[in-house]
Amino acid sequence: TDAELDALEPLVSGLERLEDRDDFYALDQKFHREVVRLARNPLLAECYRATFAQLAEIRQEFPFLQVQFAQAIENQRTLYAALRSRDRQRIEDALKDHLRATEIIYLGQPIEGF
């Protein structure tokens, strides 16, 4: 609904005011949890839970992996705008771009074939 999408905006704009990595991750995860919740898809929810648990472990093991604040904010803004548009292709493209950026951060390159 419009109201549910409206509730995402403060999570996106809040990222722009944060400089602490842990605070940034916490708000970023809250945004992702809300997007997953709004999808109302149990399989997506389980994939999200497992993936973010693994990413949290990686961040603990390799603390030098620094969040790229500007890129993360741009990813969230793009995804939020796509969700607002309700354009399926635009949402899919935004998600793919977001995943590709995450792959580059954690793996050094995008995973081909996905």
C-alpha positions in Angstrom: 0.0 0.0 0.0 1.0 3.6 -0.3 1.2 3.9 3.5 3.5 0.9 3.7 5.8 2.4 1.1 5.7 5.8 2.8 7.0 4.1 5.9 10.2 3.1 4.1 11.2 6.6 3.2 12.5 7.6 6.7 14.6 4.5 6.7 16.2 5.5 3.4 16.7 9.2 4.3 17.9 8.2 7.7 20.9 6.5 6.1 22.2 9.8 4.8 22.6 11.2 8.3 24.6 8.3 9.7 28.4 8.1 9.9 28.8 5.2 12.3 29.2 1.9 10.4 27.2 -0.2 13.0 24.4 2.3 13.1 24.3 2.4 9.3 24.2 -1.4 9.1 21.4 -1.5 11.6 19.2 0.9 9.7 20.1 -0.7 6.4 19.0 -4.1 7.7 15.8 -2.6 9.0 15.1 -1.2 5.5 15.7 -4.7 4.0 13.6 -6.4 6.6 10.7 -4.1 5.9 11.0 -4.6 2.1 11.0 -8.4 2.7 8.0 -8.1 5.0 6.1 -6.1 2.5 6.7 -8.7 -0.1 4.7 -11.2 2.0 6.8 -14.1 0.7 7.9 -16.7 3.2 10.6 -18.1 0.9 12.1 -14.6 0.3 12.0 -14.0 4.1 14.0 -17.2 4.8 16.5 -16.4 2.0 16.9 -12.9 3.5 17.4 -14.3 7.0 20.0 -16.8 5.9 21.9 -14.3 3.7 22.0 -11.5 6.2 23.2 -14.0 8.9 26.1 -15.0 6.6 26.9 -11.4 5.8 27.0 -10.5 9.5 29.5 -13.3 10.1 31.6 -12.0 7.2 31.6 -8.5 8.6 32.7 -9.8 12.0 35.5 -11.9 10.5 36.7 -9.3 8.1 36.1 -5.9 9.7 38.1 -4.1 7.0 35.2 -4.6 4.6 33.9 -1.1 4.9 30.4 -0.1 3.8 30.4 2.3 1.0 27.9 4.7 2.3 27.3 6.7 -0.9 26.8 3.5 -2.9 24.5 1.9 -0.3 22.4 5.0 -0.1 22.1 5.2 -3.8 21.1 1.5 -3.9 18.3 2.1 -1.3 17.0 5.2 -3.0 16.9 3.4 -6.4 15.1 0.5 -4.9 12.7 2.7 -3.0 11.8 4.7 -6.2 11.3 1.4 -8.1 9.0 0.1 -5.4 7.0 3.3 -5.4 6.7 3.1 -9.2 5.2 -0.5 -8.9 6.9 -1.2 -12.2 7.9 -4.9 -12.0 10.9 -4.5 -14.4 12.2 -1.4 -12.7 12.1 -3.2 -9.3 13.8 -6.3 -10.8 16.5 -4.1 -12.3 17.0 -2.2 -9.0 17.4 -5.5 -7.1 19.8 -6.9 -9.6 22.0 -3.8 -9.5 21.9 -3.8 -5.7 22.9 -7.5 -5.5 25.7 -6.9 -8.1 27.1 -4.0 -6.0 27.0 -6.2 -2.9 28.7 -9.1 -4.7 31.5 -6.7 -5.7 32.0 -5.5 -2.1 32.1 -9.0 -0.6 33.6 -11.0 -3.5 35.5 -8.5 -5.5 33.4 -9.2 -8.6 29.8 -9.9 -9.6 28.6 -13.5 -9.8 28.1 -14.3 -13.4 25.0 -16.1 -14.6 22.5 -14.7 -12.0 
